């Protein structure tokens, strides 16, 4: 305690446990790539539906 200037704080003597989650970056990047591909696919499907709806509306107006 004398070496630590008589500091009674527990954190001065005990190292805190690292509770952070271990993340596999390679796996996370693979999952992200799959998710982005799925989003792009869904956007393309939505765009096709919108074009179909817009085409239908212009046919009705004529």
GUDREN-538216 format. One record per residue: x, y, z of N, C-alpha, C in turn. Coordinates in pm, whole numbers, plus 32768, in hexadecimal, padded with zeros to 4 digits. Atoms other than C-alpha are relative to their C-alpha. Last residue first. Example, Ala and Ser with C-alpha at 12.3 -4.5 7.8 and 13.67 -1.06 7.14 Angstrom:
2
REC    n.x    n.y    n.z   ca.x   ca.y   ca.z    c.x    c.y    c.z
REC   7FAE   7F89   7FFA   8557   7F96   82CA   7FB3   806D   8049
REC   8059   7F89   8000   84CE   7E3E   830C   805A   8078   8000
//
This chain:
62
REC    n.x    n.y    n.z   ca.x   ca.y   ca.z    c.x    c.y    c.z
REC   8013   7FE9   8090   6A6C   82A1   643E   7F7A   7FD8   7FD5
REC   8018   7F73   801D   6A6E   82C9   65B8   7FE1   8017   7F6C
REC   8087   7FDF   7FD0   6A46   8152   65F3   7FDE   808F   7FDC
REC   8060   8043   8058   6B76   80FF   651C   7F71   8024   8026
REC   8000   7FB2   807C   6C46   8207   65D7   7FA1   7FC0   7F9A
REC   8046   7F81   7FEB   6BDF   8168   6723   7FFC   8052   7F7F
REC   808E   801B   7FF3   6C3F   800B   66AF   7FB1   8082   800E
REC   802F   8023   8086   6D95   8081   663C   7F6B   7FE7   8000
REC   8002   7F84   804E   6DCD   812C   678A   7FCF   7FE6   7F73
REC   8070   7FAE   7FD0   6D69   7FEE   6840   7FF6   8080   7FB0
REC   807C   8043   8027   6E50   7F15   676D   7F87   8053   8029
REC   800C   7FEB   8091   6F6F   800C   6793   7F7E   7FC2   7FCE
REC   8024   7F73   8013   6F34   800D   690D   7FEE   801E   7F6B
REC   808C   7FF0   7FD9   6F31   7E91   6915   7FD2   808F   7FE9
REC   8050   8040   8068   7077   7E80   6852   7F6C   800E   801E
REC   7FFD   7FA9   8077   7117   7F7E   693D   7FAB   7FC6   7F90
REC   8057   7F8E   7FE3   70A6   7EAF   6A69   7FFA   805E   7F88
REC   808A   8031   8006   7142   7D76   69D4   7F9D   8071   8019
REC   801D   8019   808E   7289   7E30   6991   7F70   7FCF   7FEF
REC   8012   7F7D   803F   7286   7EB7   6AF6   7FDD   7FF0   7F6C
REC   8084   7FCD   7FDA   724E   7D57   6B7B   7FE4   8088   7FC1
REC   8064   8053   8045   737A   7CD1   6AB9   7F73   8035   801E
REC   7FFE   7FD9   808E   7455   7DF1   6B30   7F99   7FB3   7FB0
REC   803D   7F7B   8008   73EC   7DB0   6C99   7FFB   802E   7F6E
REC   8092   8013   7FEF   743A   7C3D   6C72   7FB7   8086   7FF5
REC   8031   803F   807C   7596   7C8C   6BE8   7F68   7FEE   8006
REC   8001   7F98   8068   75D3   7D7C   6D0A   7FCC   7FC8   7F7C
REC   806F   7FA4   7FE3   756E   7C70   6E05   7FF5   806D   7F95
REC   807C   8047   801E   7652   7B6B   6D68   7F88   805C   8014
REC   8005   800D   8092   777A   7C5E   6D69   7F7E   7FBC   7FD5
REC   8021   7F7B   8035   7731   7CB7   6ED4   7FF4   7FFC   7F69
REC   808E   7FE9   7FE6   772B   7B4A   6F36   7FD2   8085   7FC8
REC   8049   805C   8058   787C   7B13   6E8D   7F6A   8013   8013
REC   7FFA   7FC9   8089   790A   7C4B   6F36   7FB4   7FA8   7F9E
REC   8056   7F8A   8002   7893   7BCE   708C   7FFD   803E   7F74
REC   808A   802F   8004   7930   7A7A   704E   7F9F   8075   7FF7
REC   8013   8045   8080   7A7F   7B15   6FF8   7F71   7FD1   7FF1
REC   8010   7F9C   806A   7A68   7C0A   711B   7FE7   7FBE   7F79
REC   7FB6   8036   8070   7A30   7AF8   721E   7FE6   805B   7F88
REC   8046   7FFF   807F   79BE   7BC5   7347   805C   7FC9   7F93
REC   7FA1   801C   806B   7A28   7B87   74AE   7FB2   7FF3   7F7E
REC   801E   8075   8054   792F   7C2B   7599   806C   7FF2   7F95
REC   8029   7FE3   8089   79C2   7D20   7692   7FED   7F7E   7FB2
REC   8081   8040   801D   79C2   7CB5   77FD   7FD2   8018   7F71
REC   802C   7FD2   8085   7B34   7CFE   783E   7F82   7FB3   7FDA
REC   800E   806A   8064   7B5B   7CC2   79B2   7FCC   803C   7F7E
REC   808A   801E   8029   7BCA   7DF1   7A7B   8001   7F95   7F94
REC   8017   7FE2   808D   7D28   7DE3   7B0E   7F73   7FD5   7FD9
REC   803E   806E   8048   7D29   7DEA   7C89   7FE6   802C   7F70
REC   7FBC   807E   7FE3   7E14   7EC2   7D59   7FCA   7F8A   7FAF
REC   7F6F   7FEB   8003   7DC4   8029   7CF8   804C   7F7D   800E
REC   7FD4   7FFF   808B   7C5F   7FC9   7CA1   8096   801A   7FF3
REC   7FF0   808A   8030   7C28   7F6D   7E0D   8037   7FFF   7F72
REC   805D   8021   806C   7C61   80D7   7E7A   801E   7F74   7FCA
REC   8053   8071   7FD8   7D1E   80E5   7FC4   7F9A   7FD7   7F95
REC   8082   7FF6   8044   7E3A   81C3   7F45   7FB0   7F83   8021
REC   806B   801F   7F9F   7F54   81BF   8041   7F74   8014   7FC6
REC   801E   7F83   7FB9   8045   8264   7F48   7F88   7FF1   805C
REC   8070   7FC6   804A   803F   812B   7E6A   7FCD   807D   8049
REC   7FD2   7FEA   8088   8196   80BD   7EE1   7F95   8044   7FAC
REC   7FA8   7F8A   7FFC   811D   80EE   8046   8031   8021   7F74
REC   8052   7F88   8000   8000   8000   8000   8056   807E   8000
//
